[in-house]
């Protein structure tokens, strides 16, 4: 293969890759809208629910139960030179509702 032929192949690959990227974006958008994994032949578009992120410490501090508060003593252990608070356990033990933020759903494509 000479350089001109190689150049043509490379440009063809660029066009094909661009088209594949566009198709991938369309598939991801539609599978997100569908809200579930979709399989056709050997192609699997795996849907993943949005992840929740909890701010346990922030939730406790918002209700006036920050560091040093009496109610946190049972969730506090002394480690070497400082106190360590288990914010997760404290929030679950003290609060009824723990606010959270939610990320975006995601989709991954693969060929079996």
C-alpha positions in Angstrom: 0.0 0.0 0.0 1.5 3.4 -0.9 1.0 6.6 1.0 -1.9 7.8 -1.1 -3.8 4.6 -0.6 -3.0 4.8 3.1 -4.2 8.3 3.3 -7.5 7.3 1.7 -8.0 4.4 4.2 -7.2 6.8 7.1 -9.7 9.4 5.8 -12.3 6.6 5.4 -11.7 5.5 8.9 -12.2 9.0 10.2 -15.6 9.3 8.4 -16.6 5.9 9.7 -15.5 6.7 13.2 -17.5 10.0 13.2 -20.6 8.2 12.0 -20.1 5.5 14.7 -19.8 8.2 17.4 -23.0 9.8 16.2 -24.8 6.5 16.3 -23.5 5.8 19.8 -24.8 9.2 21.1 -28.2 8.4 19.6 -28.3 4.9 21.2 -27.2 6.3 24.6 -29.9 9.0 24.5 -32.7 6.6 23.5 -31.7 3.9 26.1 -31.6 6.6 28.8 -35.1 7.6 27.8 -36.1 3.9 27.8 -34.7 3.5 31.3 -33.5 -0.1 30.9 -30.8 -2.2 29.3 -31.5 -3.0 25.6 -30.0 -5.9 23.7 -30.1 -6.5 19.9 -28.2 -9.3 18.5 -24.6 -9.1 19.9 -24.9 -5.5 21.0 -25.8 -4.6 24.6 -26.6 -1.1 25.7 -26.4 -1.3 29.5 -28.5 1.2 31.4 -27.4 2.3 34.9 -29.6 4.2 37.2 -28.5 7.6 38.5 -26.4 7.3 41.7 -27.5 8.9 44.8 -25.0 10.9 46.9 -25.7 11.6 50.6 -24.2 14.4 52.6 -24.6 12.9 56.0 -22.5 15.5 57.8 -24.2 18.4 56.0 -27.6 17.0 56.9 -26.7 16.8 60.6 -25.1 20.2 60.6 -28.2 21.7 59.0 -30.3 20.7 62.0 -27.7 22.0 64.5 -26.1 18.7 65.2 -22.5 19.5 64.2 -19.2 18.5 65.6 -19.1 18.5 69.4 -22.9 18.2 69.7 -23.9 15.9 72.6 -26.0 13.6 70.4 -22.9 12.7 68.3 -21.0 11.2 71.3 -22.2 7.7 70.7 -21.0 7.9 67.1 -17.6 9.2 68.0 -14.4 7.2 68.6 -11.1 8.5 69.6 -8.3 7.6 67.1 -4.8 8.6 68.1 -4.8 12.4 68.5 -8.3 13.2 67.2 -12.0 12.2 67.4 -13.5 10.4 64.5 -17.3 10.7 63.9 -19.2 8.1 62.0 -21.4 10.7 60.1 -23.3 8.0 58.2 -24.3 6.1 61.3 -25.1 9.3 63.2 -27.3 10.6 60.4 -29.1 7.3 60.1 -29.6 7.1 63.9 -30.6 10.7 64.4 -32.4 11.9 61.3 -35.7 10.6 59.7 -34.9 11.9 56.2 -31.5 12.3 54.8 -31.3 14.6 51.7 -29.4 13.4 48.7 -28.4 14.6 45.3 -28.8 12.4 42.2 -26.4 12.1 39.3 -27.3 11.3 35.8 -28.1 7.9 34.4 -25.5 6.4 32.2 -25.4 4.0 29.3 -22.5 1.9 28.1 -22.3 0.0 24.8 -20.5 -3.2 24.1 -20.5 -6.0 21.6 -20.8 -9.5 23.1 
